Amino acid sequence: MSQNSPFYHLEGLLGEDVMFLNATITESFQNSEALIPQVSRYLIGAGGKRVRPYLALGIGKLFHSASPKRFLQAASLEFLHTATLLHDDVVDHSEQRRKQKSSHLVWGNEAAILVGDFLFAKAFSLMVQLENPAVLALLAYTATAIAEGEIVQLHRAHDLSLSDEEYIAMISGKTSILFRAATETAAMLARQDPSVAQQCGEFGLNLGIAFQLADDVLDYDSDQRTLGKNIGDDFLEGKISAPALYSYRQSNTEIRAFWQRAMSGKRQKGDFERALEILTQQNILPQIQQRALDYAEKAIKALDCAVDSPMKTALTHCARFAASRSY
Amino acid sequence: MSQNSPFYHLEGLLGEDVMFLNATITESFQNSEALIPQVSRYLIGAGGKRVRPYLALGIGKLFHSASPKRFLQAASLEFLHTATLLHDDVVDHSEQRRKQKSSHLVWGNEAAILVGDFLFAKAFSLMVQLENPAVLALLAYTATAIAEGEIVQLHRAHDLSLSDEEYIAMISGKTSILFRAATETAAMLARQDPSVAQQCGEFGLNLGIAFQLADDVLDYDSDQRTLGKNIGDDFLEGKISAPALYSYRQSNTEIRAFWQRAMSGKRQKGDFERALEILTQQNILPQIQQRALDYAEKAIKALDCAVDSPMKTALTHCARFAASRSY
């Protein structure tokens, strides 16, 4: 994590909480088959930014949470997320993740699928230990919705006719609702009123949407070689994302035909360069960056539910950073 | 299901419970992406024997359970099992399941992985609705142990030096603990004492081991063309199971070398026929069948915790059938 990242600053404010989170993660793998910590650490250990658990712990600190359960909750979020990554990489045939070879290429699809299943199950085991039915219900609902979101994406991955609303719903289902669950359940564990918890959920949800839109931009941003992903991944997989959708909507018949062909898998040499050219001509990426910043501001507005504090400021910076990050 | 099967008789005794189970399963897919009910019904609908939910509902009836939660519990068991099947088929590259083409060959690995994830998550959502912390804890523990069991199997799938105990532990981790969880949590939901619930768990566990040993036999039983699996699947995947282990232990150097070569993937034409020949000469399959029957009797003994009733008799027959089934 770069020292300039607001998440680095957030980590500093979390203090000992980070140590307790690490201990909870490590303990979860004790006595496990050797393959499990190997694969998991490959992802959770190395380049993992731990965005979701840090935001959850941040919300906890914002409300001076004294619940030791918050470390179980934070760890379970990271496990759920990591399980999703493992299965995503198999489904998408990705070659890189967080600047290293994808785990399914290192250990094989079999290990990636089964360790993913283990992390899913472990996430639920930790959630059960929270002994909080309302929190548990929200997390179980979220896990189901994420799985369904992945299937919707599989189904509509090449559909350039998606409206803006449909696209935001799709990325919410896939990505942002885990952010919402992270921050909302953190507030619940900190014994906040339902209305406050819901506002915290709005903070997470909108930050998550900003985060995903920024991710979409990065995949088409040729200046961004710092990203731990292959540039052009979405394009090469024919997976529609905000840049393709925005451009398609603002294009004439010829350019629409280009996107349709390219996204249907009938790609030709030089197509990605052509896509970048179109995006530059139409000034698409700044439009999406602005949209991401709007969601970040919506996230920040939701934090009005908390009194001012260094932690609130840190979370505010994280939201803006999520929208404009370069990695 | 054959009308001679004790499970068919069990289904009859369950009466309306079967209807409520079906309704719970169908409701769970309402408003879901179309792919989810399609893939799930392909497995749950058609050839699915619903062994786990029927045993759970049977235990419920044995103790006159009035809890409407038992349908949620039974459905969640079937979802968890179906999720495992979907992922197993991808991991094992199986071509057939329940006499039909494996779902990953019909819809692709992507759909099999993601619908499996959805069913896992849905299973947990249903479990959460049971609102019973002890039941939930046991089910979450079981799901984690199953995932770990799958990984252990991936790791030791070709290891002919497994002791009998290690092998039983391996199939328990992979298969039988879900049977245990099914019957133990059914008794818990029926408000039975912990000691009675534990006995019911023993019933499920031992029936599950008998079930898996019978499955191992069927895969090498050339007379059994009625089975909805490819005969010789385990052998061709180099996956050790009871027949290979039993034969290996009772063999001279030459036959041991044969098993080692065949199980390490260096197979030659005619190897499966040679394996069948060896098993016949050594009289291996009847030995394993006897072992399966021993576990069935252990299962039946555990039912001493309940007073005699038609349901108890039906469950007894199911245990013996699990050990000696021909499909």
Interface residues (C-beta under 8 A of the other chain):
Chain A: S32 E33 A34 L35 I36 H87 V90 V91 N109 E110 A111 I113 L114 V115 D117 F118 F120 A121 K122 F124 S125 M127 V128 Q129 E131 P133 L136 A137 A140 Y141 A143 T144 I146 A147 E148 E150 I151 V152 L154 H155
Chain B: S32 E33 A34 L35 I36 H87 V90 V91 N109 E110 A111 I113 L114 V115 D117 F118 F120 A121 K122 F124 S125 M127 V128 Q129 E131 P133 L136 A137 A140 Y141 A143 T144 I146 A147 E148 E150 I151 V152 L154 H155
